[in-house]
Amino acid sequence: MAFINKNHFWPGIILFLLIIPLITNSNYLLSILIIIGLYTIIVQGLGILMGYAGQISFGHAAFFGLGAYTVAILTTRFHSPTVLALLGAALLPGVIAALIGRPTLKLQELYLALATLGFGLLVHIGFTEGMELTGGPSGIAGIPYLSVGSFVFDSDIKFFYLVAGILILLSAGIKGLIESRVGRALRAIRESEHAAETAGIDTAALKLQAFIFSALLAGLAGGLYAYYITFISPSPFSFHASVQFVLMAVVGGLGTFVGPLLGAAMVVALGEFLRWAIPVVIPNAGGEYQIIFFGLILVVLMIFQPEGLGALGKRLKPATQKLPGEGYSTKIEAEKEGGL
C-alpha cells in the first residue's frame, strides 16, 4: 500500500493554496475552498480535543455560532473595529468553555457527549429566541467586511488568502504543540487517564485547556464566517453542524496532523458533488437521497480506512514501537523512555 509522506504534504498544500486563485476565475470554487478552510480550523481544535485528549464534543457548532454572533453584534450595533470584534469572537467561546468545561469534563463518554449536545441545543435555542439581541430566525444582516487598516477583505480571492494564511499559521503552531511535552501528555491521557494521573499528569487541567483551545478556534472560525457571508442566522449553527464537525474529525483521522484538512475537504466536497449529481441521476429526487448516498459512501470509506484519511500519511512502525508519552503505567517508565 502506498503511503503519503506527510513531510511533503504541507509544502504541496501551501503551493496549491497559492496558485489555485491564479488558475481559476470561479468564485464558486473559491467559496468552497474558503468554507473548507473555516471548517478545518474548527476540526483542528476538535482534533486536539478528541484525537489527543480523548474527549468528545457535540457542542462545537455553538462555539462556532457564538463567534459569528459576537462579530455580528459588535460590528452592526456597537460599530466595533472589525479586528477587535474578531478577537472577541475567539475570546467569548473560550471564556464560556472555561466556565462549563470544568464540571462537564468530569463526565465520561456517553454522558460527556450528551452534556455537550445539551449545551449546543441550548445555545441554538438562544440564537433563535433572542429576538432583540440575535434577530431571531431572521438573523443579522449588514455585517461589514473585515478590514485591517485601510485594507478591506471584500472579495473572494482576498478572503481566500486570509483564511489560507491563518490556517497555515495555526497548523504550524498545532504541529509544535503535538510534538511538545504537552502533546505527549495529552496522548497519555487518551491512552489511559488513570495511568497518566499515576505518572503525575494533571489530567483535569489538560482536558480543560484542550476544551478551551478548541472553543477558541471554533469562535475564530465563526467570526471569519460572519465577515465572509456578511449575514448570519441560527440555521448554520444547529446540532447537524456539530455532528458534521465530529464526522469531519473522524473521517480525517483522529490524532493525525493532516486529518482535519482531509476530513473537512472530503465531507464538504462530497456534499457538493452529491447535490449536483443526484438530480442528474435521479430526476426530481428529494434531499433525503443525498443523505442516504452520503451515509453509504462514508460507511464504505470507514470500512476500508477505519483510522481515517490522515492515517494514510503514517509510516509503518514496528508493532512493539511505542509513541512517546503513550501507554505509560508509571512515571519512572515514562522518564526512562523520555516520554515525559
Secondary structure, 3 states (H helix, E strand, C coil): CCCCCHHHHHHHHHHHHHHHHHHCCCHHHHHHHHHHHHHHHHHHHHHHHHHHCCCCCCCHHHHHHHHHHHHHHHHHCCCCCHHHHHHHHHHHHHHHHHHHHHHHCCCCHHHHHHHHHHHHHHHHHHHHHCHHHHCHHHCEECCCCCEECCEECCCHHHHHHHHHHHHHHHHHHHHHHHCCHHHHHHHHHHHCHHHHHHCCCCHHHHHHHHHHHHHHHHHHHHHHHHHHHCEECCHHHCHHHHHHHHHHHHHHCCCCCCHHHHHHHHHHHHHHHHHHHHHHHCCCCCHHHHHHHHHHHHHHHHHHCCCCHHHHHCCCCCCCCCCCCCCCCCHHHHHHHCCC
